[in-house]
Amino acid sequence: MIEFFMDENENIIKEAATEQDLANWANNYQRKYFRGPEPTISIRINPGGSEGGCFKPKQQVVSIPHALTAFEKSCRIVLLHEMVHVNLASENGDPDPNHGLRFKSEIKRLIAQGAYDNLL
């Protein structure tokens, strides 16, 4: 059951996503939208800072900022973004951190396949 609660400013917000939620979403996206063998990575919630998501290839970790976890659609958008980096890295070791042609092509493919439907 989805739970809602009030934050310190009396805003009603949805229960924050957990690392297990993120892993489940990532596994579903991987099966539905990405080719090839499933990469083995960890997904962690970064408790500090407010930076966006990050893929750390050497550690094989995707981190999602804690501040984002209360916003499911935003969280999923960031997760899909990082999964593009993960899958590009699994193809040839280059996650395309500068968001070049390979990265942009993958984002366009995901949009065309409906990955972002109901998220944007």
Backbone as CSV, one residue per row, in Angstrom:
resi,resn,N_x,N_y,N_z,CA_x,CA_y,CA_z,C_x,C_y,C_z
1,MET,0.839,-1.179,0.000,0.000,0.000,0.000,0.885,1.243,0.000
2,ILE,0.546,2.199,-0.843,1.293,3.448,-0.891,0.914,4.289,0.313
3,GLU,1.926,4.814,0.960,1.684,5.668,2.115,2.092,7.096,1.800
4,PHE,1.377,8.025,2.405,1.679,9.436,2.268,1.962,9.993,3.656
5,PHE,2.757,11.035,3.727,3.039,11.664,5.007,3.303,13.140,4.788
6,MET,3.370,13.874,5.873,3.635,15.308,5.791,5.095,15.565,6.103
7,ASP,5.680,16.455,5.311,7.052,16.845,5.604,7.043,17.989,6.617
8,GLU,8.222,18.517,6.883,8.347,19.568,7.902,7.630,20.861,7.535
9,ASN,7.262,21.023,6.252,6.533,22.213,5.803,5.046,21.946,5.600
10,GLU,4.583,20.825,6.141,3.186,20.395,6.055,2.739,20.109,4.627
11,ASN,3.682,19.716,3.762,3.354,19.259,2.420,3.101,17.759,2.479
12,ILE,2.066,17.313,1.805,1.784,15.885,1.760,2.621,15.281,0.646
13,ILE,3.423,14.306,1.000,4.271,13.651,0.002,4.147,12.140,0.117
14,LYS,4.463,11.476,-0.954,4.394,10.029,-1.021,5.571,9.422,-0.268
15,GLU,5.367,8.230,0.230,6.453,7.508,0.880,7.643,7.428,-0.072
16,ALA,8.820,7.655,0.437,10.030,7.652,-0.391,10.322,6.263,-0.942
17,ALA,10.889,6.239,-2.143,11.322,4.977,-2.743,12.483,4.410,-1.942
18,THR,12.561,3.116,-1.888,13.658,2.426,-1.204,14.654,1.914,-2.242
19,GLU,15.796,1.450,-1.775,16.758,0.843,-2.700,16.146,-0.374,-3.381
20,GLN,15.288,-1.104,-2.679,14.627,-2.257,-3.286,13.671,-1.812,-4.386
21,ASP,12.936,-0.724,-4.158,12.069,-0.180,-5.212,12.893,0.168,-6.449
22,LEU,13.999,0.882,-6.230,14.865,1.284,-7.341,15.399,0.072,-8.089
23,ALA,15.816,-0.946,-7.363,16.341,-2.163,-7.991,15.246,-2.860,-8.805
24,ASN,14.035,-2.917,-8.264,12.925,-3.538,-8.996,12.625,-2.775,-10.280
25,TRP,12.592,-1.445,-10.191,12.341,-0.642,-11.387,13.453,-0.853,-12.413
26,ALA,14.696,-0.856,-11.944,15.839,-1.042,-12.851,15.774,-2.406,-13.535
27,ASN,15.460,-3.443,-12.789,15.360,-4.781,-13.381,14.256,-4.840,-14.434
28,ASN,13.113,-4.224,-14.144,12.020,-4.201,-15.115,12.411,-3.419,-16.367
29,TYR,13.042,-2.260,-16.190,13.490,-1.478,-17.337,14.528,-2.241,-18.144
30,GLN,15.426,-2.916,-17.463,16.483,-3.659,-18.153,15.873,-4.716,-19.063
31,ARG,14.941,-5.478,-18.532,14.309,-6.531,-19.327,13.493,-5.962,-20.491
32,LYS,12.845,-4.837,-20.262,11.939,-4.289,-21.262,12.633,-3.475,-22.350
33,TYR,13.682,-2.725,-21.989,14.219,-1.730,-22.923,15.666,-1.927,-23.369
34,PHE,16.410,-2.805,-22.713,17.827,-2.910,-23.053,18.160,-4.299,-23.571
35,ARG,19.113,-4.352,-24.521,19.537,-5.596,-25.152,20.759,-6.159,-24.424
36,GLY,21.058,-7.369,-24.762,22.291,-7.959,-24.262,22.182,-8.463,-22.843
37,PRO,23.310,-8.952,-22.328,23.300,-9.507,-20.969,23.037,-8.412,-19.938
38,GLU,22.352,-8.794,-18.882,22.059,-7.836,-17.821,23.327,-7.511,-17.045
39,PRO,23.676,-6.237,-16.966,24.842,-5.873,-16.157,24.536,-6.088,-14.676
40,THR,25.551,-6.420,-13.929,25.393,-6.590,-12.482,25.912,-5.339,-11.809
41,ILE,24.978,-4.574,-11.253,25.334,-3.338,-10.570,24.565,-3.267,-9.257
42,SER,24.990,-2.362,-8.410,24.256,-2.059,-7.190,23.598,-0.701,-7.360
43,ILE,22.457,-0.546,-6.740,21.782,0.749,-6.746,21.681,1.206,-5.304
44,ARG,22.179,2.403,-5.075,22.230,2.945,-3.720,21.572,4.312,-3.669
45,ILE,20.977,4.599,-2.536,20.453,5.935,-2.273,21.554,6.711,-1.578
46,ASN,21.907,7.856,-2.164,22.953,8.707,-1.604,22.311,9.619,-0.556
47,PRO,22.627,9.415,0.719,21.965,10.195,1.771,22.372,11.662,1.816
48,GLY,23.536,11.989,1.322,24.013,13.364,1.404,23.987,14.051,0.061
49,GLY,24.030,15.354,0.083,24.111,16.120,-1.151,22.799,16.142,-1.904
50,SER,22.752,16.963,-2.903,21.540,17.077,-3.713,21.850,16.923,-5.194
51,GLU,23.015,16.358,-5.507,23.370,16.170,-6.914,22.425,15.154,-7.545
52,GLY,22.448,15.107,-8.849,21.602,14.153,-9.558,22.139,12.743,-9.418
53,GLY,21.564,11.840,-10.170,22.032,10.462,-10.154,23.444,10.361,-10.699
54,CYS,24.072,9.242,-10.418,25.456,9.063,-10.837,25.739,7.576,-11.025
55,PHE,26.407,7.242,-12.134,26.897,5.888,-12.344,28.392,5.903,-12.135
56,LYS,28.874,5.059,-11.233,30.302,4.930,-10.944,30.767,3.601,-11.535
57,PRO,31.349,3.652,-12.742,31.694,2.408,-13.438,32.662,1.502,-12.679
58,LYS,33.662,2.075,-12.026,34.647,1.230,-11.330,34.010,0.455,-10.183
59,GLN,33.060,1.065,-9.508,32.373,0.397,-8.394,31.128,-0.364,-8.850
60,GLN,30.709,-0.141,-10.106,29.474,-0.719,-10.635,28.276,-0.377,-9.741
61,VAL,28.162,0.931,-9.445,27.116,1.445,-8.571,26.405,2.607,-9.243
62,VAL,25.091,2.588,-9.166,24.277,3.743,-9.525,23.788,4.334,-8.220
63,SER,23.991,5.632,-8.051,23.476,6.278,-6.840,22.396,7.281,-7.235
64,ILE,21.376,7.308,-6.416,20.244,8.218,-6.590,20.179,9.076,-5.334
65,PRO,20.051,10.398,-5.480,20.022,11.248,-4.282,18.773,11.003,-3.429
66,HIS,18.975,10.966,-2.129,17.869,10.740,-1.202,16.754,11.753,-1.406
67,ALA,17.104,13.003,-1.673,16.097,14.058,-1.841,15.141,13.758,-2.984
68,LEU,15.541,12.933,-3.929,14.705,12.614,-5.085,13.745,11.457,-4.817
69,THR,14.004,10.656,-3.809,13.266,9.406,-3.626,11.789,9.578,-3.296
70,ALA,11.370,10.747,-2.881,9.949,10.988,-2.609,9.177,11.304,-3.887
71,PHE,9.880,11.429,-5.005,9.257,11.811,-6.264,9.464,10.694,-7.282
72,GLU,8.499,9.789,-7.352,8.671,8.575,-8.142,8.987,8.847,-9.605
73,LYS,8.244,9.723,-10.264,8.480,9.956,-11.693,9.876,10.511,-11.932
74,SER,10.279,11.474,-11.127,11.629,12.041,-11.273,12.684,10.980,-11.010
75,CYS,12.428,10.168,-10.020,13.365,9.096,-9.671,13.518,8.118,-10.845
76,ARG,12.421,7.770,-11.458,12.454,6.844,-12.595,13.180,7.466,-13.795
77,ILE,12.967,8.748,-14.033,13.656,9.433,-15.132,15.163,9.399,-14.915
78,VAL,15.592,9.709,-13.708,17.028,9.684,-13.389,17.562,8.263,-13.492
79,LEU,16.799,7.301,-13.022,17.228,5.902,-13.099,17.401,5.471,-14.558
80,LEU,16.463,5.800,-15.427,16.606,5.460,-16.849,17.851,6.114,-17.448
81,HIS,18.091,7.366,-17.093,19.283,8.076,-17.560,20.551,7.316,-17.167
82,GLU,20.632,6.944,-15.905,21.825,6.231,-15.432,21.931,4.845,-16.048
83,MET,20.793,4.218,-16.316,20.826,2.895,-16.942,21.373,2.956,-18.366
84,VAL,21.169,4.069,-19.038,21.787,4.233,-20.356,23.303,4.192,-20.198
85,HIS,23.835,4.915,-19.220,25.284,4.880,-18.973,25.749,3.461,-18.651
86,VAL,25.005,2.777,-17.805,25.363,1.400,-17.411,25.427,0.500,-18.630
87,ASN,24.415,0.557,-19.463,24.361,-0.332,-20.617,25.378,0.032,-21.688
88,LEU,25.652,1.311,-21.856,26.727,1.694,-22.783,28.064,1.170,-22.282
89,ALA,28.299,1.265,-20.985,29.555,0.758,-20.412,29.662,-0.755,-20.575
90,SER,28.542,-1.454,-20.461,28.595,-2.911,-20.591,28.866,-3.343,-22.029
91,GLU,28.545,-2.475,-22.993,28.801,-2.798,-24.400,30.278,-2.756,-24.741
92,ASN,30.970,-1.694,-24.291,32.387,-1.577,-24.677,33.247,-0.855,-23.643
93,GLY,32.766,-0.744,-22.421,33.563,-0.127,-21.362,33.474,1.385,-21.294
94,ASP,32.731,2.004,-22.218,32.615,3.460,-22.231,31.186,3.876,-21.888
95,PRO,30.955,4.440,-20.699,29.594,4.851,-20.311,29.137,6.150,-20.966
96,ASP,29.996,6.766,-21.778,29.696,8.030,-22.455,29.282,9.105,-21.445
97,PRO,30.159,9.440,-20.509,29.814,10.398,-19.457,29.547,11.808,-19.970
98,ASN,29.982,12.117,-21.191,29.755,13.453,-21.747,28.469,13.550,-22.563
99,HIS,27.674,12.493,-22.520,26.372,12.480,-23.189,26.483,12.768,-24.681
100,GLY,27.354,12.012,-25.318,27.587,12.169,-26.745,26.532,11.489,-27.599
101,LEU,26.892,11.221,-28.842,25.965,10.669,-29.820,25.379,9.326,-29.376
102,ARG,26.207,8.435,-28.848,25.711,7.129,-28.398,24.655,7.303,-27.316
103,PHE,24.944,8.154,-26.344,24.008,8.397,-25.241,22.700,8.986,-25.779
104,LYS,22.803,10.016,-26.594,21.604,10.680,-27.131,20.775,9.727,-27.982
105,SER,21.431,8.864,-28.738,20.714,7.877,-29.545,19.921,6.918,-28.669
106,GLU,20.514,6.524,-27.559,19.814,5.620,-26.640,18.613,6.301,-25.984
107,ILE,18.758,7.566,-25.600,17.636,8.295,-25.014,16.502,8.405,-26.041
108,LYS,16.838,8.715,-27.286,15.816,8.804,-28.336,15.128,7.458,-28.538
109,ARG,15.902,6.385,-28.504,15.328,5.045,-28.653,14.361,4.755,-27.513
110,LEU,14.751,5.086,-26.273,13.883,4.850,-25.120,12.588,5.654,-25.220
111,ILE,12.695,6.899,-25.676,11.499,7.726,-25.858,10.584,7.073,-26.893
112,ALA,11.162,6.631,-28.016,10.377,6.012,-29.085,9.710,4.717,-28.617
113,GLN,10.356,4.002,-27.717,9.798,2.746,-27.212,8.830,2.943,-26.046
114,GLY,8.652,4.179,-25.615,7.672,4.459,-24.580,8.167,4.410,-23.159
115,ALA,9.476,4.355,-22.960,10.021,4.276,-21.600,9.646,5.484,-20.763
116,TYR,9.484,6.637,-21.406,9.189,7.862,-20.670,7.703,8.217,-20.665
117,ASP,6.869,7.372,-21.276,5.437,7.630,-21.238,4.970,7.723,-19.785
118,ASN,4.153,8.675,-19.507,3.613,8.944,-18.155,4.668,9.419,-17.166
119,LEU,5.882,9.668,-17.630,6.920,10.217,-16.747,7.192,11.682,-17.059
120,LEU,7.014,12.061,-18.314,7.287,13.437,-18.740,5.987,14.210,-18.928
